[in-house]
Structure formats: structure tokens, C-alpha cells
Amino acid sequence: LTMIMLNQTHVTPASFILNGIPGLEDMHMWISLPFCSMYVVAMVGNCGLLYLIHYEYSLHRSMYYFLAMLSLTDLVMCSSTIPKALCIFWFHLKEISFEECLVQMFFIHTFTGMESGVLMLMALDRYIAICYPLRYSTILTNPVIAKAGLATFLRALLLIIPLIFITKRLPYCRGNIIHHTYCDQLSVAKLSCGNIKANVIYGLMAALLIGGFDILCITVSYTMILRAVVSLSSADARQKAFSTCTAHICAIVFSYSPAFFCFFFNRFGSHTIPPSCHIIVANIYLLLPPTMNPIVYGVKTKQIRDCVIRILSGSKHIKSHSI
């Protein structure tokens, strides 16, 4: 029977079973509490940021447009996984159709790539603002910002679509149970009885083209920023310049730290680290940045903080963007 299945061009299951976090099934209800709390904070925080940036005229600048892109990306990224994970934890609704699995995989990988790209654009924004302050508004015009955002999205889209098709074409005959809370590309591919070398190589190449390139650009940008700030004669000017980068540096740490863990675990640590640890970190990778980014930017960015205080105090309405 196995030989017959191997000889078929396509062996596609009707559905998969997402098994949650293996070994911690009895703790799913408790694990769901921080997941749900973080998801609510992420939704409220990012929607609040988008509302402020849209309606507050003083926030109609490139830095906040890129922040709006980051918030939109974060909303899609966490919403593509956490609701399904909560259904698994609360209601034991573990089944997901093959097509839904591929769609979830597409959104996860496309928007994690988009997240990395937006962080890179924000680093370039800080570089131009600090190193070329007099030309900042003329370089980063609205059309340039829109084209940069579109290019970042298209890059992720064009690199991930072939990966989805490669995964779809695999023959699946090793069961349909995925030991995860969502359809990760490698977790799905490992259920195939075919050759998944193309998935592994292409997935690695896509990660390097997106993450590797973005990290290189971020490193170069901050190296140039550091050189420019150190050359400033005034200590106050140096402190002010560094303070404008604090929130972005925090966003980079929140995004890339769990991403590195997941990347190296998938390729080097699968026999030494418990799968439950990997799956928890993989969920944190998709949930921590959306949760923390609005908080960090709300605390560290004076303009956003002032808008929030003004709204909460009710002392003054938000200025209309038509002013």
C-alpha cells in the first residue's frame, strides 16, 4: 500500500490535526491565559496606534507611517495563529483542512517576512533622520514611503508563494497529526513521504534573503548612526539622537530574538531541546512583537504619549487630519 501511495503524483489529506503543545496537554488551559491576554493587548494596542496615526495630524510623518505598517503587519501576524491556538486549548478544535493549513502557512511566513522588512525600513528612516536631518522630509516623501512598503510586501509575497506550492505538491502519507499549534512549513513538510530537500533548501534561502538582508541593512544603518551621534559635540544632542532609536531597537530585540531561537532549533537543536519549548517560543515569536511594540512606542515616543494622555484626560480632542 505504501508503494502505491508513493507512486501517486499527489497524496493530499483532507485535513490535519493540530495537536497543540505535545507533553503539556494537561496545561493547555493555563497556557491559554497568557496567550489570550497578550493577544487582547496586541489587538487593542495596535488598533489604538493605527487610530492615533490616522487621526492625529502631528503624526503624519514617515516614522509613524512605518509604525502604522508595523502595526498592520503585527495584527495580521498574530491573528493568523492565536485564535486557532485558543480554539485548540479551550474547545479541542484541532482539525484544520489542508487548504486552510496552506492559507495559514502563507499568512504566517509572508507577514513575518514583512515584519522584518518594515523593521529594516524603520532603521533606514532613523539613519536618514539623524545623518541627513535637513533632507529628511525631501527624501522620505509619501510616494517613497508607499513604494518602500509595497516593495517590502512584494518581496515577502514573491519569496513565500513558491514555498507554499512546493509544500502543496508533496505526497503526504505519514499521518496527519502536526505537533504544533499552527501550520509551520517544516512541521507540515515532515509529514510527507516524499523528498523535502527542496523545502529545506528553499526555506533556508528565503530566510537568508529576507532576514539576512534586513539584519545586514539594520546593522549598517546603526553603525552609521553611531558614528554620526558620537561625532556630535553636545551631550544633550547625543542623548536626544539615541533616544529616538530606543523604541526601534526594542522592537528589533523583541522580533529577532525568538526568531533566531526558532531558526537554529529547526536546523540544529531538534534532538536536544524539548519540542514543547520550541512550540512555545514559536508562538511567542508571533505574539511578543505585536504585544510589546505598541507599549514600547507608547512609552518611548513623546508625540504618541502626549496624544494618549490628551485623549485619556479628555482635555482636548484629537486634531483632524484635514487641518
KAPEZI-V507692 format. One record per pair of residues at least 4 apart in sequence whose C-alpha atoms are under 7 Angstrom apart, sorted by the first residue. I is the first residue (numbers start at 0). GAP is how many residues later the second one is. Records with the same first field share a line. If there is no record, write none. Layout:
I=GAP + GAP
This chain:
0=4
1=4
2=4
3=4
4=6
9=159 + 160 + 161
10=160 + 161 + 162
11=159 + 160
12=85 + 159
13=83 + 84
14=80 + 81 + 82 + 83
15=79 + 80 + 81 + 82 + 160 + 161 + 162
16=77 + 78 + 79 + 159 + 160 + 161
17=76 + 77 + 159 + 160 + 161 + 162 + 163 + 164
18=75 + 158 + 159 + 160 + 161 + 162
19=68 + 159 + 160 + 161
20=4 + 158 + 159 + 160 + 255 + 258
21=157 + 254
22=253
23=4
26=4
27=4 + 61
28=4 + 60 + 61
30=4
31=4 + 54 + 57
32=4
33=4
34=4
35=4
36=4
37=4 + 253
38=4 + 248 + 252
39=4
40=4 + 250
41=4 + 248 + 249
42=4 + 32
43=4
44=4 + 249
45=4 + 25 + 29 + 248
46=4
47=4
48=4 + 245
49=4 + 18
50=4
51=4
52=6 + 7 + 11
54=263 + 264 + 265 + 266
55=262 + 263 + 264 + 265
56=262 + 263 + 264
58=5
59=4 + 5
60=4
61=4 + 78 + 83
62=4 + 59 + 62
63=4
64=4
65=4 + 52 + 56
66=4
67=4
68=4
69=4 + 45 + 48
70=4
71=4
72=4 + 38 + 41 + 42
73=4 + 216
74=4 + 215
75=4
76=30 + 31 + 34 + 35 + 209
77=4 + 208 + 209
78=4
79=24 + 27 + 28
80=4 + 101
81=4
82=4
83=4
84=4 + 96
85=4
86=4 + 5 + 6
87=4 + 5 + 6
95=4 + 5
96=4
97=4
98=4
99=4
100=4 + 82
101=4 + 62
102=4
103=4 + 79
104=4 + 78 + 79 + 80
105=4 + 54 + 58
106=4
107=4
108=4 + 51
109=4 + 46 + 47 + 50
110=4
111=4
112=4 + 43 + 97
113=4 + 38 + 39 + 42
114=4
115=4 + 95 + 98
116=4 + 35 + 97
117=4
118=4 + 133
119=4 + 94 + 97 + 98
120=4
121=4
122=4 + 95 + 98
123=4 + 97
124=4
125=4 + 119
126=4 + 94 + 98
127=4 + 5 + 8
128=4 + 7
129=95 + 111
130=94 + 97
131=4
134=4
135=4
136=4
139=4 + 5
140=4
141=4
142=4
143=4
144=4
145=4
146=4
147=4
148=4
149=4
150=4
151=4
152=4
153=4
154=4
155=4
156=4
158=47
159=4
160=4
161=4
162=4 + 36 + 39
163=4
164=4
165=4 + 33
166=22 + 32
169=22 + 24
170=21 + 22 + 23
171=19 + 20 + 21
172=18 + 19 + 20
173=17 + 18 + 19
174=16
175=15
177=9 + 10
179=99
182=4 + 5
183=4
184=4
185=4
188=7
195=4
196=4
197=4
198=4
199=4
200=4
201=4
202=4
203=4
204=4
205=4
206=4 + 5
207=4 + 5
208=4
209=4
210=4
211=4
212=4
213=4
214=4
215=4
216=4
217=4
218=4
219=4
220=4
221=4
222=4
223=4
224=4
225=4
226=4
227=4
228=9 + 12
229=8
231=5 + 6
233=4
234=4
235=4
236=4
237=4
238=4
239=4
241=4
244=4
245=4
246=4 + 49 + 50 + 53
247=4
248=4
249=4
250=4 + 38 + 42
251=4
252=4
253=34 + 35
254=4 + 30 + 34
255=4
256=4
257=4 + 23 + 27
258=4 + 26
259=4
260=4
261=4 + 16 + 20
262=4
263=4 + 5
264=4 + 5
265=4
268=4
272=4
273=4
274=4
275=4
276=4
277=4
278=4
279=4
280=4
281=4
282=4
283=4
286=4
287=4
288=4
291=4
292=4
293=4
294=4
295=4
296=4
297=6 + 7
298=6
300=4
301=4
302=4
303=4
304=4
305=4
306=4
307=4
308=4
309=4 + 5 + 6
310=5 + 6
